[in-house]
């Protein structure tokens, strides 16, 4: 019987916590688009357009690779 006196307040606190988290999630919009994620798996990603930041990152990587190739050719030309 002593266990029940500890479990009842603990379960009431846990239930209150669940209600508070549910209200917080509803206000933040977690339940706004329930079908979007479910349907997104069916869509093709063939028409993927990279963002401007991704394009800049790719250009930066390409230019750094070209720069290292130029340096390597200069080094080999200087050795000859």
C-alpha positions as CSV (number, residue, x, y, z in Angstrom):
1,X,0.0,0.0,0.0
2,X,2.9,2.3,0.6
3,X,4.0,2.0,-3.0
4,X,0.7,3.4,-4.2
5,X,1.3,6.6,-2.2
6,X,4.4,7.2,-4.2
7,X,3.1,6.1,-7.6
8,X,-0.1,8.2,-7.6
9,X,1.8,11.6,-7.3
10,X,4.4,10.4,-9.8
11,X,1.8,9.4,-12.4
12,X,-0.1,12.7,-11.9
13,X,3.2,14.6,-12.5
14,X,4.0,12.5,-15.5
15,X,0.5,13.1,-17.0
16,X,0.8,16.8,-16.4
17,X,4.1,16.8,-18.1
18,X,2.7,15.0,-21.1
19,X,-0.1,17.5,-21.4
20,X,2.3,20.5,-21.2
21,X,4.6,19.0,-23.9
22,X,1.6,18.3,-26.1
23,X,0.4,21.9,-25.8
24,X,3.9,23.2,-26.5
25,X,4.2,21.1,-29.6
26,X,0.8,22.2,-30.9
27,X,1.7,25.8,-30.4
28,X,5.1,25.4,-32.2
29,X,3.4,23.8,-35.3
30,X,4.6,20.2,-35.0
31,X,1.2,18.9,-36.1
32,X,0.5,21.4,-38.9
33,X,1.6,19.3,-41.9
34,X,0.9,15.7,-41.1
35,X,0.5,14.6,-44.8
36,X,3.5,16.4,-46.2
37,X,6.1,14.0,-44.8
38,X,4.0,11.0,-45.7
39,X,3.6,12.1,-49.4
40,X,7.2,13.4,-49.8
41,X,8.5,9.9,-49.9
42,X,6.5,9.2,-53.1
43,X,7.8,12.3,-55.0
44,X,10.8,12.1,-57.3
45,X,13.9,14.1,-56.5
46,X,15.0,14.2,-60.1
47,X,14.2,17.9,-60.3
48,X,16.4,18.8,-57.4
49,X,17.7,22.3,-57.6
50,X,20.7,23.0,-55.3
51,X,20.5,26.2,-53.3
52,X,22.7,29.1,-53.9
53,X,24.9,28.3,-50.9
54,X,25.5,24.7,-52.2
55,X,26.5,26.1,-55.6
56,X,29.0,28.5,-54.0
57,X,30.4,25.7,-51.9
58,X,30.8,23.5,-55.1
59,X,32.4,26.4,-57.0
60,X,34.8,26.9,-54.0
61,X,35.8,23.3,-54.0
62,X,36.3,23.2,-57.7
63,X,38.5,26.3,-57.7
64,X,40.6,25.0,-54.8
65,X,41.1,21.7,-56.7
66,X,42.1,23.6,-59.8
67,X,44.5,25.7,-57.7
68,X,46.2,22.7,-56.3
69,X,46.5,21.2,-59.8
70,X,48.1,24.4,-61.0
71,X,50.5,24.4,-58.1
72,X,51.5,20.8,-58.8
73,X,52.2,21.5,-62.5
74,X,54.3,24.5,-61.4
75,X,56.3,22.4,-59.0
76,X,56.9,19.7,-61.6
77,X,57.9,22.3,-64.2
78,X,60.3,23.9,-61.8
79,X,61.9,20.5,-61.0
80,X,62.7,20.0,-64.7
